[in-house]
Amino acid sequence: MKKITLLFTLLVAGAMFAQTNTAVKNSNGVAIVINEIDADQTGTDEMEFIELYSDGASASLDGLVVVLFNGSDDASYNAIDLTGFSTDANGYFLIGGDAVPGVDIALGADNVIQNGADAVGIYVGNAVDYPTDTPATETSLQQALVYGTSDDDDVELLAALGETIQYDENINGNKDTESIQRAADGTYCVGAPTPRATNIDCNATCPLSVFVVSVDCDAVTDGVDTYTTTLSFTGGGTAAYTITATEGTISGDNPSTVADGSIIISGVNEGVDFDYSVTGGNCDITNTINAQDCEPATVVNNIAELRAGVVGNVYTLSGEAIVTFQQTFRNQKFIEDATAAILIDDVNGNITSIYSIGDGVTGITGFLGDFNGMAQFSVIEDAGAASSTGNTVAPQTVTVAQLNANPNDYESELVQLDIFNIDTNGDTEWSSGIEYLMIENGSGDQYTFRTTFFDADYIGEPFMQEVFITGLITERDNGSYFITARSLDDFTTTAGVAENNIEGFTVTPNPAKTQVTFSTVASEILNVAIYDVTGKQVMNIANAQGTVNVSNLTTGIYIVRATENGQTSIAKLVIE
């Protein structure tokens, strides 16, 4: 498998920034802060920890909860109650892996704190207030820290938590051996971990900032090509610095005498990784550049051929694909042709042409990738202006059974489901980053709707029942599939579909207690099925014209599905 080089890797060395939030105060007015976080270590990450610190010994943490957020969807993945706990005699409190010496709350053996871009926040409340996939929010937030390991800034997560700085644990190129630590002025810097001990002196950190601008092939042929890495730096002219690299030739500006400039490392053979270092003064910056594979792209005719390719290889999609949806998050676009569909993930913004839904795009080139099981196409160059406009991709009408039988066949495709009930989790309107159980019309089969697109126009709108839902099929966690509508236009109420309505169909009385009467204008053979809110069929009545005994139904809301002469009507039934 070929490696995909992460461009624009941020390696900023210990700069000081202003913090927008303030320290938490407990019920006794004692300040509590996020003092240190170590989210990445060598190997299996057994020593991850979050350290809190109190302005005073043995401070109560009652009424507070630490919430961990996943930057992939900007929603929570863990919440830790602090009620009943206190900081130690020196003001420290540790949350982390089982192997962390003296940990106060143990979260598990390893990989308990995600590497980033992610976040940790202290809230007023309890863990039950923040179930998994709770969207990041400033409500009840006391302090937050957004962090990463040379990840691009998660601007949506920063905005959701009211932050402006994403701190980089890999700022010195030593993410496996350093942690993010709070300074006296509320900013953070990076250095050797100090659990239950005084943090490093951030004023003694390196003033030089170095980051990767690009890693580009010098040529793309069937032979052995070379590639060039361009680094940019700020904070130079502050010490005598030495630049070394294990491969290639170094040129460009000298940070010993130039404040801001570029360092070029050229002539490295494709397929060869290398390390570079910048040392001097308080600085000891090291980083590994993953090799480029400068091979011509394999041409594929359609998306089905692309999806059948090798993850990590470069492909050019010669056929035209139609844009079915796009969002600002990671510049993502869903494209589809007659054979299949795929998600374009363009985190570096390599696509500069402006497209609209319905535009055709031809000649896209990029890496075939995979994230949590979902195929992705990471575009490496702009494909140019739309090759056609105004196209319509008709959604496939599918059943839940079809989706569940061959889920990967529908991944990223536009489909339509006939849904007559949505479990709203007690909510009254759509919320971002939430999963909702849906019941399919007729079969009672269940499928999950996930509000993945955080800025969709139906977020905050009231729920709709008895609808056809058009949406895109996405995958998370290597096997969990969801449908997500793109906008309000993807919801069509079944009441508007005349051929599915039985003339004059009524259910009386409603609410009912022990008996109901079903009637229609035609008064022909009427078959009725009754489902509870989970989609389970609880009654099936053949030839239901007239009065039916429903005394065996418990108090609650039910869905009635009636058929007569090939027509269908759906109604709600309330049992008192």
Backbone torsions as a table, in degrees:
resi	resn	phi	psi	omega
1	MET	NA	135.2	178.4
2	LYS	-80.9	151.7	177.7
3	LYS	-88.6	144.2	174.7
4	ILE	-102.2	116.4	-177.5
5	THR	-71.9	129.9	176.5
6	LEU	-81.2	113.0	179.6
7	LEU	-85.5	162.4	177.4
8	PHE	59.1	36.9	179.3
9	THR	-70.2	125.1	-175.0
10	LEU	-88.7	124.9	-179.4
11	LEU	-129.1	47.5	-174.4
12	VAL	-75.6	131.9	-169.7
13	ALA	-97.9	93.9	165.7
14	GLY	61.1	33.7	177.7
15	ALA	-73.8	157.0	-176.6
16	MET	-99.2	132.2	-178.4
17	PHE	-129.4	158.7	177.6
18	ALA	-81.3	139.6	179.9
19	GLN	-97.0	133.8	-177.4
20	THR	-86.1	-26.2	-178.2
21	ASN	-98.7	172.6	-178.3
22	THR	-119.9	170.8	-179.4
23	ALA	-68.0	148.9	172.8
24	VAL	-71.8	149.1	170.6
25	LYS	-121.1	132.8	-179.9
26	ASN	-78.4	-173.7	-175.1
27	SER	-64.0	-18.2	177.8
28	ASN	-99.3	9.3	177.9
29	GLY	80.1	14.8	179.6
30	VAL	-88.7	131.8	-178.1
31	ALA	-71.2	133.4	176.0
32	ILE	-121.3	131.4	-178.3
33	VAL	-130.1	155.8	166.8
34	ILE	-77.1	108.1	-169.1
35	ASN	-93.6	-30.9	-175.7
36	GLU	-164.0	145.8	172.7
37	ILE	-140.9	134.5	176.1
38	ASP	-125.6	98.7	-172.5
39	ALA	-98.6	-7.9	-175.6
40	ASP	-142.9	130.8	174.4
41	GLN	-134.4	176.0	177.7
42	THR	-67.8	136.2	174.5
43	GLY	78.5	-128.4	-169.2
44	THR	-87.4	8.9	174.9
45	ASP	55.4	58.7	-180.0
46	GLU	-85.8	-15.9	-172.0
47	MET	-110.5	25.9	177.8
48	GLU	-65.9	141.1	177.3
49	PHE	-155.5	157.2	168.8
50	ILE	-119.7	128.2	179.2
51	GLU	-110.9	127.2	171.2
52	LEU	-100.5	156.1	-179.6
53	TYR	-140.1	138.5	179.5
54	SER	-112.6	146.4	176.4
55	ASP	-81.4	67.3	-176.4
56	GLY	144.9	153.7	-175.7
57	ALA	-76.8	147.1	170.9
58	SER	49.4	51.2	-179.3
59	ALA	-84.1	136.1	178.7
60	SER	-66.7	142.1	176.2
61	LEU	-111.4	16.6	-178.4
62	ASP	-58.4	140.6	175.4
63	GLY	82.2	6.2	-179.3
64	LEU	-115.7	154.1	177.6
65	VAL	-141.6	136.4	174.6
66	VAL	-94.6	127.8	-178.5
67	VAL	-118.6	131.3	179.6
68	LEU	-104.3	132.6	-175.1
69	PHE	-115.9	139.6	178.3
70	ASN	-94.1	120.7	-178.4
71	GLY	-69.4	-14.5	-179.9
72	SER	-68.0	-30.3	176.7
73	ASP	-132.8	4.9	178.0
74	ASP	56.9	40.3	178.8
75	ALA	-135.2	162.8	-173.0
76	SER	-72.7	148.3	171.9
77	TYR	-123.7	-7.4	174.5
78	ASN	-162.4	150.6	175.0
79	ALA	-139.8	132.2	-172.9
80	ILE	-121.9	114.5	178.1
81	ASP	-68.1	137.6	177.7
82	LEU	-108.5	-5.5	179.4
83	THR	-59.9	132.7	-178.3
84	GLY	95.3	-5.3	-179.5
85	PHE	-111.7	160.0	176.3
86	SER	-140.4	156.9	172.1
87	THR	-69.6	163.9	-177.2
88	ASP	-81.8	-173.9	-175.6
89	ALA	-62.6	-20.6	178.4
90	ASN	-102.1	4.2	176.5
91	GLY	92.1	8.5	-175.5
92	TYR	-101.1	151.9	175.2
93	PHE	-148.5	127.2	-174.0
94	LEU	-113.1	132.0	171.9
95	ILE	-120.6	128.7	-178.7
96	GLY	178.3	-159.6	-179.3
97	GLY	-68.6	159.6	-177.5
98	ASP	-58.1	-31.0	-174.1
99	ALA	-84.6	-5.7	-179.8
100	VAL	-68.3	121.8	-177.8
101	PRO	-58.2	128.5	175.6
102	GLY	69.0	22.7	-178.6
103	VAL	-62.2	136.2	-179.1
104	ASP	-83.2	-38.2	174.7
105	ILE	-127.9	114.9	-178.7
106	ALA	-92.2	131.2	-174.9
107	LEU	-103.3	-10.8	-178.3
108	GLY	145.4	-178.3	-172.2
109	ALA	-72.8	-43.9	-176.6
110	ASP	-161.2	165.7	177.5
111	ASN	51.5	46.8	-177.4
112	VAL	-94.2	-15.1	178.6
113	ILE	-126.2	121.7	-175.1
114	GLN	-70.8	152.4	-170.8
115	ASN	-80.5	-22.7	177.8
116	GLY	116.9	167.6	-1.1
117	ALA	-66.1	121.0	-176.6
118	ASP	-143.5	-174.5	-177.6
119	ALA	-154.4	158.2	171.5
120	VAL	-129.2	139.5	179.3
121	GLY	-136.1	150.5	172.5
122	ILE	-106.9	125.5	-178.3
123	TYR	-121.3	156.5	167.0
124	VAL	-83.8	122.9	-179.3
125	GLY	147.7	-158.5	-178.9
126	ASN	-129.6	165.1	-178.4
127	ALA	-60.6	-33.6	-179.0
128	VAL	-64.4	-19.2	178.1
129	ASP	-75.9	-12.7	-174.6
130	TYR	-131.8	66.5	177.3
131	PRO	-64.3	162.5	179.8
132	THR	-51.8	136.1	-179.4
133	ASP	77.5	20.6	170.1
134	THR	-70.9	125.4	-179.4
135	PRO	-61.3	143.0	176.1
136	ALA	-57.4	137.8	-175.0
137	THR	-150.8	155.5	174.6
138	GLU	-88.7	-11.4	-179.5
139	THR	-61.5	122.9	-178.9
140	SER	66.9	6.4	179.5
141	LEU	-74.7	133.0	179.0
142	GLN	-104.0	-40.8	176.1
143	GLN	-157.1	145.9	178.6
144	ALA	-138.2	153.1	174.6
145	LEU	-134.6	117.6	176.0
146	VAL	-98.8	131.3	-172.2
147	TYR	-143.0	167.2	176.6
148	GLY	-159.2	-177.6	174.6
149	THR	-128.7	78.8	-176.4
150	SER	62.5	34.4	175.5
151	ASP	-92.4	151.2	171.4
152	ASP	-60.8	149.0	-179.9
153	ASP	-58.1	131.7	173.1
154	ASP	-87.4	87.7	-172.1
155	VAL	-65.0	-31.7	179.3
156	GLU	-69.6	-40.5	179.2
157	LEU	-67.6	-42.2	177.4
158	LEU	-58.3	-46.9	-178.5
159	ALA	-64.7	-40.6	-178.0
160	ALA	-63.3	-29.6	-178.5
161	LEU	-101.8	4.1	178.0
162	GLY	71.5	27.8	-178.1
163	GLU	-109.2	160.8	177.9
164	THR	-123.0	-14.1	-176.2
165	ILE	-118.3	129.1	170.1
166	GLN	-105.4	109.6	-175.8
167	TYR	-79.0	142.1	-172.4
168	ASP	-109.7	113.4	178.3
169	GLU	-67.6	-20.5	180.0
170	ASN	-98.7	23.5	-174.8
171	ILE	-59.4	-30.0	178.0
172	ASN	-103.6	8.7	-176.4
173	GLY	75.2	16.6	-176.1
174	ASN	-126.2	47.1	-175.1
175	LYS	-59.0	-29.9	-177.2
176	ASP	-75.9	-18.3	-173.5
177	THR	-124.8	4.5	-179.6
178	GLU	-129.4	162.3	-179.6
179	SER	-129.4	167.6	176.8
180	ILE	-94.3	125.9	-172.6
181	GLN	-130.1	144.8	-177.2
182	ARG	-82.6	137.1	174.3
183	ALA	-95.3	170.3	-176.9
184	ALA	-61.9	-28.1	-178.4
185	ASP	-88.0	7.1	177.5
186	GLY	90.1	-3.4	174.2
187	THR	-86.4	177.6	-178.7
188	TYR	-129.6	148.4	173.8
189	CYS	-138.1	-179.5	-172.4
190	VAL	-125.0	136.0	178.2
191	GLY	-168.1	-172.6	-179.6
192	ALA	-59.6	135.4	-176.3
193	PRO	-56.3	145.7	-178.9
194	THR	-134.6	54.6	-179.5
195	PRO	-61.3	132.2	-178.9
196	ARG	57.3	32.1	178.2
197	ALA	-147.5	165.4	-179.4
198	THR	-60.7	134.7	179.9
199	ASN	-65.5	163.6	177.8
200	ILE	-64.6	162.9	175.7
201	ASP	-83.9	105.4	-177.3
202	CYS	-65.2	-22.3	179.4
203	ASN	-72.0	-12.8	-179.5
204	ALA	-99.2	13.4	-177.8
205	THR	-84.6	170.4	-175.4
206	CYS	-69.9	130.9	178.4
207	PRO	-82.6	-7.7	-175.2
208	LEU	-89.8	133.2	176.6
209	SER	-115.3	126.9	-179.1
210	VAL	-128.7	132.2	177.8
211	PHE	-144.7	155.5	-177.2
212	VAL	-81.2	125.9	176.6
213	VAL	-92.6	-46.1	-178.2
214	SER	-159.2	155.3	172.2
215	VAL	-133.3	105.6	-169.5
216	ASP	-125.4	141.7	173.9
217	CYS	-69.9	138.9	175.3
218	ASP	-77.2	-25.7	176.0
219	ALA	-157.5	159.5	178.1
220	VAL	-127.3	97.8	-178.5
221	THR	-135.0	177.1	176.9
222	ASP	-77.5	-11.8	178.6
223	GLY	-87.2	-166.4	178.4
224	VAL	-85.9	112.0	-179.9
225	ASP	-100.4	169.0	176.0
226	THR	-114.9	163.1	177.1
227	TYR	-133.7	159.9	-176.6
228	THR	-123.2	135.3	176.7
229	THR	-109.0	130.3	176.9
230	THR	-111.2	122.5	176.9
231	LEU	-108.4	148.1	173.5
232	SER	-119.9	148.8	179.4
233	PHE	-139.4	153.5	170.9
234	THR	-132.3	163.2	179.1
235	GLY	81.7	16.5	178.0
236	GLY	-75.6	177.4	-178.4
237	GLY	74.9	15.3	-176.1
238	THR	-108.5	-9.6	178.5
239	ALA	-167.6	173.7	174.3
240	ALA	-87.6	116.2	-174.4
241	TYR	-111.5	145.6	176.8
242	THR	-115.3	128.1	179.9
243	ILE	-109.3	127.8	177.4
244	THR	-132.1	156.4	175.7
245	ALA	-146.8	142.8	-178.0
246	THR	-77.7	-14.0	177.0
247	GLU	-142.2	156.6	170.7
248	GLY	83.1	-176.4	-178.1
249	THR	-116.0	133.1	-176.8
250	ILE	-97.1	133.6	175.2
251	SER	-148.0	-174.8	179.7
252	GLY	103.1	-152.5	-174.9
253	ASP	-85.5	154.7	-179.6
254	ASN	-101.8	112.7	-179.0
255	PRO	-66.4	-11.0	176.2
256	SER	-67.9	-30.2	-175.3
257	THR	-122.4	-15.7	-176.8
258	VAL	-108.6	131.3	-177.4
259	ALA	-69.6	-48.9	-178.0
260	ASP	-132.9	132.0	-178.6
261	GLY	-171.5	-163.1	-176.7
262	SER	-129.4	145.3	174.9
263	ILE	-116.5	130.0	-178.0
264	ILE	-112.9	129.9	174.3
265	ILE	-121.8	110.8	-171.0
266	SER	-122.2	168.7	174.0
267	GLY	77.0	22.4	178.2
268	VAL	-89.3	131.4	-179.2
269	ASN	-66.8	141.5	175.8
270	GLU	-57.0	146.4	-180.0
271	GLY	83.4	-1.6	-178.3
272	VAL	-111.0	117.8	172.6
273	ASP	-74.6	156.5	172.6
274	PHE	-149.9	161.1	176.6
275	ASP	-110.3	145.3	169.4
276	TYR	-125.7	156.6	179.6
277	SER	-139.0	145.0	170.9
278	VAL	-128.1	114.3	-176.1
279	THR	-126.4	155.4	179.3
280	GLY	142.2	146.0	-177.3
281	GLY	58.9	-129.4	176.8
282	ASN	-89.0	7.5	-171.7
283	CYS	-101.2	136.6	172.0
284	ASP	-146.7	76.2	-173.8
285	ILE	-96.8	126.8	176.4
286	THR	-134.0	152.0	179.1
287	ASN	-159.4	152.3	176.0
288	THR	-106.6	131.0	173.8
289	ILE	-99.2	121.3	177.2
290	ASN	-75.6	137.1	-171.5
291	ALA	-64.0	146.4	168.2
292	GLN	-83.1	148.4	171.2
293	ASP	-111.5	99.7	-170.7
294	CYS	-90.0	65.7	-179.3
295	GLU	-114.4	147.4	179.3
296	PRO	-58.4	145.7	179.0
297	ALA	-69.1	143.5	173.3
298	THR	-80.4	130.9	-179.0
299	VAL	-86.5	128.7	173.7
300	VAL	-120.3	148.7	-173.9
301	ASN	-83.9	-28.4	-174.8
302	ASN	-151.8	175.4	-174.7
303	ILE	-69.9	-32.8	177.9
304	ALA	-60.5	-42.5	176.7
305	GLU	-65.2	-38.5	178.4
306	LEU	-61.6	-46.8	-178.2
307	ARG	-64.9	-24.4	179.7
308	ALA	-85.2	1.2	-178.3
309	GLY	-76.1	-173.0	-178.0
310	VAL	-96.5	124.6	178.5
311	VAL	-58.2	130.2	-178.8
312	GLY	100.8	-17.6	178.2
313	ASN	-83.7	159.5	-179.7
314	VAL	-98.0	133.5	-178.8
315	TYR	-132.3	150.2	169.5
316	THR	-113.9	122.5	179.1
317	LEU	-86.9	102.4	-173.8
318	SER	-75.4	-30.1	-179.8
319	GLY	-78.7	164.0	179.9
320	GLU	-81.1	137.3	174.3
321	ALA	-122.9	149.0	-176.1
322	ILE	-103.9	134.3	176.7
323	VAL	-74.9	120.3	178.2
324	THR	-101.8	-19.2	178.1
325	PHE	-167.6	150.0	173.7
326	GLN	-148.6	152.7	178.6
327	GLN	-144.8	159.4	-178.1
328	THR	-69.9	-28.7	-179.7
329	PHE	-58.7	115.5	179.1
330	ARG	55.7	21.6	-179.7
331	ASN	51.8	39.8	-173.8
332	GLN	-78.7	146.8	177.0
333	LYS	-140.1	138.9	172.1
334	PHE	-100.2	130.7	179.0
335	ILE	-125.6	151.5	-175.9
336	GLU	-147.3	144.2	169.4
337	ASP	-129.4	-166.5	-174.9
338	ALA	-69.9	-12.2	-174.4
339	THR	-104.2	-31.8	-174.1
340	ALA	-175.5	-173.1	178.6
341	ALA	-143.0	162.2	179.0
342	ILE	-156.4	156.6	177.4
343	LEU	-94.0	127.1	171.7
344	ILE	-88.8	122.8	176.3
345	ASP	-110.4	111.3	-171.4
346	ASP	-122.1	60.1	-173.2
347	VAL	-61.0	-28.8	-178.8
348	ASN	-90.3	2.7	176.7
349	GLY	66.2	36.7	-179.2
350	ASN	-71.5	-22.7	174.1
351	ILE	-83.4	113.9	-180.0
352	THR	-104.6	-17.8	176.5
353	SER	-69.2	148.1	-179.1
354	ILE	-95.6	124.4	179.1
355	TYR	-119.5	157.9	173.5
356	SER	-122.1	160.9	174.6
357	ILE	-59.9	131.6	-176.4
358	GLY	98.7	-8.3	176.6
359	ASP	-77.6	144.1	172.9
360	GLY	-94.3	140.8	179.3
361	VAL	-127.3	133.0	-177.0
362	THR	-127.1	140.2	175.3
363	GLY	81.1	36.1	178.8
364	ILE	-76.9	134.3	178.3
365	THR	-122.1	135.8	178.9
366	GLY	-177.5	-178.6	176.8
367	PHE	-86.0	138.3	169.2
368	LEU	-80.9	122.9	-177.8
369	GLY	-124.9	-179.5	-179.6
370	ASP	-149.3	127.1	176.3
371	PHE	-129.5	113.9	-178.6
372	ASN	54.7	33.9	177.8
373	GLY	95.1	-14.7	-176.4
374	MET	-93.5	126.1	-179.9
375	ALA	-66.3	139.0	179.0
376	GLN	-135.9	151.7	176.9
377	PHE	-116.7	107.6	-177.4
378	SER	-92.3	99.3	-173.1
379	VAL	-68.9	137.8	-178.3
380	ILE	-111.5	-7.9	176.3
381	GLU	-154.9	155.0	-178.2
382	ASP	-70.4	138.2	-178.5
383	ALA	-90.5	-2.7	178.8
384	GLY	91.1	-174.3	-175.5
385	ALA	-63.0	159.1	179.4
386	ALA	-56.9	136.7	179.5
387	SER	-82.4	-14.6	172.6
388	SER	-161.6	164.3	-179.2
389	THR	-136.7	164.2	174.2
390	GLY	71.3	19.3	178.8
391	ASN	-74.9	152.7	176.2
392	THR	-120.8	126.6	174.1
393	VAL	-103.1	110.4	-179.5
394	ALA	-75.8	128.7	179.6
395	PRO	-66.4	144.2	174.7
396	GLN	-76.0	131.5	174.3
397	THR	-84.3	115.6	-175.2
398	VAL	-129.3	166.1	174.4
399	THR	-105.8	161.9	176.2
400	VAL	-61.0	-37.5	179.4
401	ALA	-61.2	-40.4	178.4
402	GLN	-65.6	-42.8	178.9
403	LEU	-61.4	-43.7	-176.9
404	ASN	-72.9	-27.9	-178.3
405	ALA	-71.8	-39.7	-178.2
406	ASN	-138.8	66.8	-171.3
407	PRO	-61.0	-37.6	-176.3
408	ASN	-68.7	-22.4	178.7
409	ASP	-66.6	-21.6	-176.8
410	TYR	-107.9	2.5	-175.7
411	GLU	-58.9	130.7	179.8
412	SER	71.2	0.4	-178.3
413	GLU	-86.9	157.2	177.9
414	LEU	-89.9	118.7	-177.2
415	VAL	-131.2	167.9	176.6
416	GLN	-130.6	132.9	177.9
417	LEU	-117.2	147.0	176.0
418	ASP	-97.2	102.8	-174.7
419	ILE	-113.7	132.8	177.8
420	PHE	-113.7	-0.7	176.0
421	ASN	-156.2	140.8	177.8
422	ILE	-125.4	125.4	175.5
423	ASP	-76.5	110.5	-172.5
424	THR	-86.1	6.5	-179.6
425	ASN	57.8	23.6	-178.7
426	GLY	83.9	-1.4	178.7
427	ASP	-81.3	164.9	177.3
428	THR	-110.3	-11.1	-178.4
429	GLU	-147.8	162.3	-179.1
430	TRP	-66.7	137.6	175.3
431	SER	-123.2	153.4	-177.2
432	SER	-76.6	142.3	174.2
433	GLY	72.2	24.6	-177.2
434	ILE	-115.2	147.1	176.0
435	GLU	-102.0	132.5	-178.2
436	TYR	-124.1	129.9	178.4
437	LEU	-78.9	132.3	-179.6
438	MET	-117.9	148.3	179.0
439	ILE	-111.3	127.7	-176.6
440	GLU	-79.3	140.7	176.9
441	ASN	-62.2	129.5	175.7
442	GLY	92.2	-61.5	-174.1
443	SER	-82.6	-27.8	-172.9
444	GLY	77.6	3.2	178.3
445	ASP	-65.4	153.6	-174.7
446	GLN	-112.0	143.4	175.2
447	TYR	-143.2	160.5	-175.0
448	THR	-108.5	128.9	172.3
449	PHE	-97.8	130.6	177.9
450	ARG	-123.4	129.4	-179.5
451	THR	-82.0	71.9	-175.4
452	THR	-72.4	-36.6	-175.4
453	PHE	-86.8	98.4	-167.0
454	PHE	-65.0	-23.3	-177.4
455	ASP	-106.5	18.9	177.0
456	ALA	-62.6	148.8	-172.9
457	ASP	-73.3	-8.3	177.1
458	TYR	-90.8	-8.4	175.6
459	ILE	-63.0	125.6	-176.4
460	GLY	91.9	-7.3	178.9
461	GLU	-89.5	156.6	179.2
462	PRO	-64.0	153.0	176.8
463	PHE	-67.9	153.1	175.2
464	MET	-121.3	135.0	176.3
465	GLN	-107.7	166.9	177.5
466	GLU	53.0	66.2	-174.9
467	VAL	-132.2	153.8	159.9
468	PHE	-88.2	128.8	-179.9
469	ILE	-112.3	121.2	170.8
470	THR	-96.7	137.9	-178.7
471	GLY	-170.2	176.8	180.0
472	LEU	-101.0	139.8	178.9
473	ILE	-90.3	123.0	179.1
474	THR	-122.2	161.5	-178.5
475	GLU	-126.0	140.4	175.2
476	ARG	-136.9	153.7	172.3
477	ASP	56.5	35.1	173.2
478	ASN	53.6	58.1	174.3
479	GLY	136.5	-6.3	176.4
480	SER	-96.2	118.8	-175.7
481	TYR	-109.8	146.3	-177.2
482	PHE	-139.8	161.2	168.6
483	ILE	-113.4	140.8	179.7
484	THR	-135.7	123.6	175.3
485	ALA	-72.1	148.9	-178.7
486	ARG	-86.3	-32.1	-177.3
487	SER	-163.2	178.1	177.7
488	LEU	-59.6	-27.9	-179.6
489	ASP	-65.5	-14.7	179.7
490	ASP	-84.2	0.6	177.3
491	PHE	-107.8	125.4	176.5
492	THR	-127.7	119.5	-178.1
493	THR	-70.8	139.6	179.8
494	THR	-66.1	-21.3	178.4
495	ALA	-62.9	-22.5	-179.1
496	GLY	-87.8	3.5	-179.2
497	VAL	-105.3	96.1	-168.7
498	ALA	-61.7	-38.2	-175.7
499	GLU	-67.6	-9.8	178.2
500	ASN	-100.0	7.4	-177.6
501	ASN	-108.6	133.3	174.6
502	ILE	-87.9	126.2	-176.3
503	GLU	-62.1	126.2	174.1
504	GLY	73.2	17.5	-179.3
505	PHE	-68.6	126.9	179.5
506	THR	-136.3	152.9	174.2
507	VAL	-127.9	113.0	-178.0
508	THR	-136.3	148.7	-12.5
509	PRO	-72.8	163.6	-179.7
510	ASN	-153.1	102.4	14.3
511	PRO	-69.4	157.1	179.5
512	ALA	-128.1	167.3	178.4
513	LYS	-116.4	-61.2	-175.7
514	THR	-123.0	-22.0	-177.0
515	GLN	-139.9	147.8	172.4
516	VAL	-134.8	157.0	177.7
517	THR	-119.5	126.8	175.9
518	PHE	-102.8	133.8	178.8
519	SER	-146.8	154.7	176.5
520	THR	-139.8	166.4	177.8
521	VAL	-65.8	-42.3	-176.2
522	ALA	-73.1	-26.0	-178.7
523	SER	52.8	37.6	176.4
524	GLU	-97.6	-171.4	-176.5
525	ILE	-61.9	121.8	-176.7
526	LEU	-120.0	120.6	176.7
527	ASN	-104.7	134.6	-174.2
528	VAL	-129.1	133.3	171.6
529	ALA	-118.5	139.3	179.9
530	ILE	-119.3	131.5	-177.7
531	TYR	-121.1	146.9	171.6
532	ASP	-84.1	179.9	-172.8
533	VAL	-70.1	-12.8	176.3
534	THR	-87.6	-5.0	-178.7
535	GLY	94.8	-0.5	179.5
536	LYS	-77.5	130.7	177.2
537	GLN	-75.2	124.2	-176.8
538	VAL	-109.4	-18.6	175.8
539	MET	-148.4	146.7	174.4
540	ASN	-138.9	112.5	-172.3
541	ILE	-116.4	117.6	175.1
542	ALA	-86.0	142.0	-179.7
543	ASN	50.2	64.9	-170.4
544	ALA	-90.9	8.3	176.8
545	GLN	-58.3	128.7	179.5
546	GLY	107.7	-157.7	-173.3
547	THR	-90.0	136.0	-178.7
548	VAL	-126.9	137.3	178.5
549	ASN	-80.4	121.7	178.9
550	VAL	-121.0	24.4	-176.2
551	SER	-66.3	-17.1	179.0
552	ASN	-80.7	-6.7	179.1
553	LEU	-85.2	135.7	177.9
554	THR	-80.0	164.8	179.6
555	THR	-58.4	133.5	178.9
556	GLY	156.5	-169.9	-179.2
557	ILE	-106.3	135.7	-179.5
558	TYR	-129.3	161.5	176.1
559	ILE	-112.9	128.6	178.9
560	VAL	-105.1	128.8	175.2
561	ARG	-122.0	117.1	-175.7
562	ALA	-114.5	144.6	176.0
563	THR	-130.0	139.0	178.7
564	GLU	-151.7	121.7	179.9
565	ASN	52.7	40.6	177.3
566	GLY	79.8	-2.0	177.1
567	GLN	-99.9	157.7	-174.9
568	THR	-130.6	141.4	169.9
569	SER	-132.3	147.9	-179.9
570	ILE	-124.4	136.6	179.9
571	ALA	-145.4	158.5	173.6
572	LYS	-95.3	143.6	177.4
573	LEU	-126.8	126.7	178.4
574	VAL	-105.9	124.8	176.9
575	ILE	-105.3	123.7	-179.9
576	GLU	-91.5	NA	NA
